[in-house]
Amino acid sequence: MRRISRLFVWLLSLAVLTGMSWAQLIPDEFISYPKGKVSGLTGLTMIKDENGELKPFYRFQLQPELNLDKIGIGFDVVLLYNPDEGIRGEDGEKWDDLGDYLRMVRYFRYGHRRERIYFVYGALDNVFIGHGLIMGGYSNYDRRGLRLDLNSRVAGVETMLNNVSEPSLFGGRAYVRPLIGMDLPLIDRLTIGGTYITDVDPDLNKEDEEPFTVYGFDVSLPLLRNELAEVTLYDEAAFINGHGRGNATGLGFELPAGARLKVEYRMFGEDFTPTPFNYLYERIKTTDGVESMLQEEGRRGIYSLFAWGLPRKVFAWASFEDYAGDIPKVQAEIIETGLIEKVSVRGRYTKLGIEDFKDIFDLDEKSAFTLKIGFEVLPPLELVLVHEYRFRQREDGEGYETIHKTSFELGISMSY
């Protein structure tokens, strides 16, 4: 039964067709930045309280944004009202923290990925650094962080900071192409990189704990590059300071029709975990602490990621991990913005520790799920359904709590 479940998860991860380059967020070519857009929604949100009871809130949301080529800015003002609770923020929190007000600016962007300068202030989602062995799929759960990338033909850096109001997790990767400019086809694109990421507050249940630091080195070399496809061989080693180490050797494929694929063979020693800074990292460090992720025994196995998209239409990706002696993990995301007329869909699913077929569909502390479906009733009138099972920082700043809510919204959306 367990083998059948693993096979099903593998097929599911491919069938969901999720996608993103492993060294970046959602590629800009798959994002349609409107020159100007104003959307406003009103509706009802049901949020489960600490006792598991649903509480209704009237919801009001305003999302104006403006993009002028390299510069873009978007706002997101959300107000919830309940007669007993008064006016609250998006997840039912009180307006008593600097982070609550910083969230009104959803993003500020300068440049695009792979350009010389790329800067983003705002919510960080699906952050990949390097080839993803150290940080992959990381989310700061709708807080406001920073990303800064500087690129040139010879060298560059990619950086991140998780929270402007209360920073704790930060770092990045620097890379160099030492043979660039030489008459050595493909070999002149040899890239050597180094990554360093640290969390200075990794266990909210302890005081004066040591930072959780992971560093590593990587090397990559194109094996094939033409108009149809590109194949890259790479190797990345990672070291958790004071703990274990691991290594991933892989092949990355950029294929026709907007498809991307990577397959890695991973080897880990004891006291190590692959991609510690992942989508559930902030949640894990709140409950059991980051050291609970570390595995007592070494592991070997396969990691794969498949991505596919049609520019301005649909973008999707899925990843699957399976190691000998361990239980598998799957992540998937789909973003549809123009493939289906008058309908938009955005969904994300993460699940750790899949033991059997039923466990794939159970939502618990090892999973996260978000689904947003928009229906264009009569332009510019739009009906939106949102269902979320995710996490957010507690109001007292001591860790994260589960957010389980469903929203029904009616509003307008106009682009110009």
C-alpha positions as CSV (number, residue, x, y, z in Angstrom):
1,M,0.0,0.0,0.0
2,R,2.8,2.4,0.9
3,R,4.5,1.9,-2.5
4,I,1.2,2.5,-4.3
5,S,0.7,5.7,-2.3
6,R,4.2,6.9,-3.2
7,L,3.5,6.2,-6.9
8,F,0.2,8.1,-6.7
9,V,1.9,11.1,-5.1
10,W,4.5,11.1,-7.8
11,L,1.9,11.0,-10.6
12,L,-0.1,13.6,-8.8
13,S,2.9,16.0,-8.6
14,L,3.4,15.7,-12.3
15,A,-0.3,16.0,-13.2
16,V,-0.8,19.1,-11.1
17,L,1.8,20.7,-13.4
18,T,3.3,23.3,-11.1
19,G,6.2,25.4,-12.1
20,M,8.9,27.8,-11.3
21,S,12.6,28.0,-12.1
22,W,14.5,26.5,-9.2
23,A,16.7,29.6,-8.8
24,Q,14.0,32.2,-8.8
25,L,10.4,33.1,-7.9
26,I,7.7,33.0,-10.5
27,P,9.4,34.2,-13.7
28,D,8.4,37.6,-14.8
29,E,7.5,36.4,-18.2
30,F,4.6,34.5,-16.7
31,I,3.3,37.6,-14.8
32,S,1.2,40.2,-16.4
33,Y,1.8,43.5,-14.6
34,P,-1.1,45.8,-15.4
35,K,-0.2,49.5,-16.0
36,G,-2.9,50.3,-13.6
37,K,-5.5,48.4,-11.7
38,V,-8.1,49.0,-9.0
39,S,-10.0,46.3,-7.4
40,G,-12.3,46.4,-4.4
41,L,-14.1,43.6,-2.7
42,T,-16.7,43.2,0.1
43,G,-18.1,40.0,1.6
44,L,-18.1,37.7,4.5
45,T,-15.2,35.9,6.1
46,M,-15.5,32.9,8.5
47,I,-12.5,32.5,10.8
48,K,-12.0,29.7,13.3
49,D,-11.1,31.0,16.8
50,E,-8.9,29.2,19.3
51,N,-11.8,27.0,20.4
52,G,-12.4,25.9,16.8
53,E,-15.7,27.9,16.5
54,L,-16.4,29.9,13.3
55,K,-16.7,33.6,13.7
56,P,-18.2,35.8,11.0
57,F,-16.5,39.0,9.9
58,Y,-17.7,41.5,7.3
59,R,-14.8,42.0,4.9
60,F,-13.7,45.1,3.0
61,Q,-10.7,45.1,0.7
62,L,-9.1,47.6,-1.6
63,Q,-6.2,46.7,-4.0
64,P,-4.9,49.5,-6.2
65,E,-1.7,49.0,-8.1
66,L,0.4,50.8,-10.7
67,N,3.2,49.5,-12.9
68,L,5.4,51.6,-15.2
69,D,7.8,49.1,-16.8
70,K,10.6,48.8,-14.2
71,I,8.7,50.3,-11.3
72,G,5.6,48.8,-9.7
73,I,3.7,49.3,-6.5
74,G,0.6,47.6,-5.1
75,F,-1.5,48.2,-2.0
76,D,-3.7,45.8,-0.1
77,V,-6.0,47.3,2.6
78,V,-8.1,44.7,4.3
79,L,-10.6,45.5,7.1
80,L,-12.7,42.9,9.0
81,Y,-15.6,43.9,11.2
82,N,-17.4,41.9,13.8
83,P,-19.8,43.7,16.3
84,D,-18.2,41.9,19.2
85,E,-14.6,42.1,18.0
86,G,-14.6,45.5,16.4
87,I,-12.3,46.3,13.4
88,R,-9.6,43.8,12.8
89,G,-6.9,43.0,10.2
90,E,-6.9,40.4,7.4
91,D,-6.6,37.4,9.7
92,G,-8.5,38.8,12.6
93,E,-5.6,40.5,14.3
94,K,-5.8,43.8,16.1
95,W,-4.3,46.9,14.6
96,D,-1.6,47.3,17.3
97,D,1.7,46.4,15.5
98,L,3.9,48.1,13.0
99,G,3.7,45.0,10.8
100,D,-0.1,45.4,10.5
101,Y,0.4,48.8,8.8
102,L,3.4,47.7,6.7
103,R,1.1,45.1,5.2
104,M,-0.9,47.8,3.5
105,V,1.9,48.1,0.9
106,R,1.5,44.7,-0.8
107,Y,4.7,45.2,-2.9
108,F,7.1,47.7,-4.3
109,R,9.2,46.4,-7.2
110,Y,12.1,47.8,-9.2
111,G,13.3,45.8,-12.2
112,H,12.6,42.2,-13.2
113,R,14.2,38.9,-12.4
114,R,17.5,38.3,-14.2
115,E,18.0,42.0,-14.9
116,R,21.0,43.9,-13.5
117,I,19.0,45.2,-10.5
118,Y,16.0,43.5,-9.1
119,F,14.4,44.8,-5.8
120,V,11.2,43.8,-4.1
121,Y,9.7,45.0,-0.8
122,G,6.6,43.0,0.2
123,A,5.2,39.6,0.8
124,L,7.7,36.9,-0.1
125,D,6.5,33.6,-1.4
126,N,8.3,30.7,-3.1
127,V,11.7,32.1,-2.4
128,F,14.5,30.0,-3.9
129,I,18.2,30.7,-3.3
130,G,20.7,28.9,-5.4
131,H,19.6,25.4,-6.5
132,G,17.2,25.0,-3.5
133,L,19.1,22.7,-1.2
134,I,19.3,25.4,1.5
135,M,16.3,27.6,0.7
136,G,13.4,26.5,-1.5
137,G,9.8,27.5,-1.5
138,Y,10.2,29.7,1.6
139,S,7.3,32.0,2.6
140,N,7.3,34.8,5.1
141,Y,3.5,34.4,5.5
142,D,2.4,37.7,4.2
143,R,4.7,39.8,6.3
144,R,6.8,42.4,4.5
145,G,10.3,41.4,3.6
146,L,13.0,42.4,1.1
147,R,14.7,40.8,-1.9
148,L,17.7,42.4,-3.7
149,D,19.4,40.7,-6.7
150,L,22.4,42.2,-8.6
151,N,23.4,40.5,-11.8
152,S,26.1,40.8,-14.4
153,R,27.8,38.4,-16.9
154,V,30.7,37.9,-14.5
155,A,29.2,37.9,-11.0
156,G,26.1,38.6,-9.0
157,V,24.3,38.2,-5.7
158,E,20.7,37.2,-4.6
159,T,19.6,38.2,-1.1
160,M,16.5,38.1,1.2
161,L,15.3,39.4,4.5
162,N,12.1,37.9,6.0
163,N,10.5,40.7,8.0
164,V,11.3,44.5,7.9
165,S,9.5,45.2,11.2
166,E,11.1,42.3,13.1
167,P,14.0,40.8,11.0
168,S,15.3,37.4,12.1
169,L,16.0,35.4,8.9
170,F,18.3,36.8,6.3
171,G,21.1,35.9,3.9
172,G,21.8,35.2,0.3
173,R,24.1,33.8,-2.4
174,A,27.0,35.2,-4.4
175,Y,28.2,33.7,-7.6
176,V,31.0,34.2,-10.1
177,R,31.8,33.0,-13.7
178,P,35.6,32.9,-13.7
179,L,35.9,31.8,-17.3
180,I,33.6,34.3,-18.9
181,G,35.1,36.1,-21.9
182,M,37.2,33.1,-22.9
183,D,36.7,31.4,-26.3
184,L,35.4,28.2,-24.6
185,P,31.8,27.5,-25.7
186,L,29.6,26.4,-22.7
187,I,32.6,26.0,-20.4
188,D,32.9,29.8,-20.2
189,R,29.5,29.7,-18.4
190,L,30.9,27.7,-15.5
191,T,29.3,29.2,-12.4
192,I,30.6,28.9,-8.8
193,G,28.5,30.1,-5.9
194,G,28.4,30.3,-2.2
195,T,25.3,30.6,0.1
196,Y,24.9,31.8,3.7
197,I,21.5,32.0,5.4
198,T,20.9,32.5,9.2
199,D,18.0,32.8,11.5
200,V,19.0,34.6,14.7
201,D,15.8,33.6,16.5
202,P,15.2,30.0,15.4
203,D,13.3,28.7,18.5
204,L,10.6,30.9,20.0
205,N,10.2,28.5,22.9
206,K,13.7,29.2,24.2
207,E,15.7,32.2,25.2
208,D,19.3,33.0,24.2
209,E,19.4,30.2,21.7
210,E,22.2,30.0,19.1
211,P,21.4,31.2,15.6
212,F,20.4,28.5,13.1
213,T,22.9,28.9,10.2
214,V,23.2,27.0,7.0
215,Y,25.9,27.7,4.4
216,G,27.0,25.9,1.2
217,F,28.7,25.9,-2.1
218,D,27.6,25.1,-5.6
219,V,29.0,24.7,-9.1
220,S,27.1,24.5,-12.4
221,L,28.0,23.9,-16.0
222,P,25.8,24.0,-19.1
223,L,25.9,20.8,-21.1
224,L,23.7,21.9,-24.0
225,R,22.3,25.2,-25.1
226,N,20.4,25.9,-28.3
227,E,17.1,27.4,-29.4
228,L,15.2,24.4,-28.4
229,A,16.6,23.3,-25.0
230,E,19.1,23.9,-22.3
231,V,20.6,21.3,-20.0
232,T,22.7,22.2,-17.0
233,L,24.7,19.9,-14.7
234,Y,25.1,21.2,-11.1
235,D,26.2,20.1,-7.7
236,E,25.3,21.8,-4.4
237,A,26.7,21.0,-0.9
238,A,25.1,22.3,2.3
239,F,26.3,22.5,5.9
240,I,24.2,23.2,9.0
241,N,26.4,24.9,11.5
242,G,27.1,22.6,14.4
243,H,25.2,19.8,12.8
244,G,25.3,17.7,9.6
245,R,25.9,18.1,5.9
246,G,24.3,17.1,2.7
247,N,24.8,17.1,-1.1
248,A,22.6,17.2,-4.2
249,T,23.8,16.5,-7.8
250,G,21.3,17.2,-10.5
251,L,20.4,18.0,-14.0
252,G,18.2,21.0,-14.9
253,F,16.3,21.1,-18.2
254,E,14.7,24.1,-19.9
255,L,12.5,22.5,-22.6
256,P,10.2,23.7,-25.4
257,A,6.6,24.9,-24.7
258,G,7.6,26.6,-21.4
259,A,8.5,23.4,-19.6
260,R,11.2,23.0,-17.0
261,L,12.4,19.9,-15.2
262,K,15.1,19.1,-12.6
263,V,16.0,15.8,-11.1
264,E,18.5,15.4,-8.2
265,Y,20.2,12.6,-6.4
266,R,20.6,13.7,-2.8
267,M,22.8,12.2,-0.1
268,F,22.7,13.4,3.5
269,G,24.6,12.6,6.7
270,E,23.0,12.3,10.1
271,D,21.8,15.5,11.9
272,F,20.8,17.1,8.6
273,T,17.6,18.0,6.7
274,P,17.3,19.1,3.0
275,T,15.9,22.5,2.3
276,P,15.5,23.5,5.9
277,F,14.2,27.0,4.9
278,N,11.0,25.8,3.2
279,Y,7.3,26.8,3.1
280,L,6.6,25.4,6.6
281,Y,9.8,26.6,8.2
282,E,8.3,29.4,10.2
283,R,5.6,27.1,11.5
284,I,8.0,24.4,12.5
285,K,10.3,26.7,14.5
286,T,7.2,27.9,16.4
287,T,6.0,24.5,17.5
288,D,9.0,22.1,18.0
289,G,11.9,24.3,17.1
290,V,14.1,24.0,14.0
291,E,16.3,21.2,15.4
292,S,13.2,18.9,15.3
293,M,13.7,18.9,11.5
294,L,17.1,17.3,11.7
295,Q,17.2,13.6,10.9
296,E,19.1,11.2,13.2
297,E,20.2,9.0,10.4
298,G,21.6,9.6,6.9
299,R,19.4,9.5,3.9
300,R,19.7,9.0,0.2
301,G,17.0,9.6,-2.4
302,I,15.5,11.5,-5.3
303,Y,14.1,15.0,-5.6
304,S,12.3,16.2,-8.7
305,L,10.6,19.4,-9.8
306,F,8.5,19.9,-12.9
307,A,7.3,23.3,-14.1
308,W,5.2,24.5,-17.0
309,G,3.5,27.6,-18.1
310,L,2.0,29.7,-20.9
311,P,2.8,33.4,-20.6
312,R,-0.1,35.5,-19.2
313,K,-2.3,32.3,-19.2
314,V,-1.3,29.7,-16.7
315,F,1.7,28.8,-14.5
316,A,2.1,25.7,-12.4
317,W,4.8,23.6,-10.6
318,A,5.1,20.5,-8.5
319,S,7.9,18.9,-6.5
320,F,8.3,15.5,-5.0
321,E,10.8,14.1,-2.5
322,D,11.3,10.5,-1.5
323,Y,14.2,9.2,0.5
324,A,14.9,5.6,1.6
325,G,13.7,5.1,5.2
326,D,11.7,8.3,5.2
327,I,8.1,9.4,4.3
328,P,7.7,11.5,1.1
329,K,6.8,15.2,0.7
330,V,4.9,16.9,-2.1
331,Q,4.4,20.6,-3.0
332,A,2.3,22.0,-5.8
333,E,1.0,25.4,-7.0
334,I,-1.1,26.6,-10.0
335,I,-1.8,30.1,-11.1
336,E,-4.4,30.6,-13.9
337,T,-4.9,34.2,-15.1
338,G,-6.2,34.0,-18.7
339,L,-6.5,30.4,-19.9
340,I,-10.2,30.0,-18.9
341,E,-12.3,32.9,-19.9
342,K,-13.8,34.9,-17.1
343,V,-12.2,32.7,-14.5
344,S,-9.0,33.0,-12.5
345,V,-7.6,30.3,-10.2
346,R,-4.7,30.3,-7.7
347,G,-3.9,27.4,-5.5
348,R,-1.1,26.1,-3.4
349,Y,-0.6,22.8,-1.5
350,T,2.2,21.6,0.7
351,K,2.3,18.3,2.6
352,L,5.0,16.7,4.7
353,G,5.1,13.1,6.0
354,I,2.7,11.3,3.6
355,E,2.3,7.8,5.0
356,D,-0.7,6.5,3.1
357,F,-3.3,7.4,0.5
358,K,-5.7,9.0,2.9
359,D,-2.9,11.2,4.4
360,I,-2.5,13.0,1.1
361,F,-5.8,14.8,1.5
362,D,-5.7,15.5,5.3
363,L,-5.0,19.1,6.3
364,D,-3.0,19.2,9.6
365,E,0.1,20.8,11.1
366,K,2.2,19.2,8.4
367,S,0.3,20.8,5.6
368,A,-0.8,24.2,4.1
369,F,-3.5,24.8,1.5
370,T,-4.8,27.9,-0.2
371,L,-7.3,28.1,-3.0
372,K,-8.7,31.3,-4.6
373,I,-11.2,31.2,-7.5
374,G,-12.6,34.4,-9.2
375,F,-15.6,34.5,-11.4
376,E,-16.3,37.5,-13.7
377,V,-20.1,37.9,-13.3
378,L,-20.6,41.0,-15.3
379,P,-17.6,43.3,-16.1
380,P,-16.3,44.8,-13.9
381,L,-18.2,42.8,-11.2
382,E,-16.4,39.8,-9.8
383,L,-17.3,37.0,-7.4
384,V,-14.4,35.5,-5.4
385,L,-14.2,32.4,-3.3
386,V,-11.2,31.9,-0.9
387,H,-10.4,28.9,1.2
388,E,-7.2,28.9,3.3
389,Y,-5.4,26.6,5.8
390,R,-2.1,28.4,6.5
391,F,-0.2,30.2,9.3
392,R,0.4,33.7,10.5
393,Q,2.5,35.3,13.3
394,R,0.7,35.6,16.6
395,E,-0.3,39.0,17.8
396,D,2.1,38.8,20.8
397,G,4.9,37.9,18.4
398,E,5.5,34.5,20.2
399,G,5.3,32.1,17.3
400,Y,2.7,31.3,14.6
401,E,-0.9,30.1,14.7
402,T,-3.0,28.2,12.3
403,I,-5.4,30.2,10.2
404,H,-8.4,28.3,8.8
405,K,-10.9,30.5,7.0
406,T,-13.3,30.7,4.1
407,S,-14.3,33.9,2.4
408,F,-17.1,34.9,-0.1
409,E,-16.5,38.2,-1.7
410,L,-18.2,40.4,-4.3
411,G,-16.4,43.4,-5.8
412,I,-15.1,45.2,-8.9
413,S,-11.8,44.8,-10.8
414,M,-10.8,47.4,-13.4
415,S,-7.5,47.5,-15.3
416,Y,-6.3,50.4,-17.5
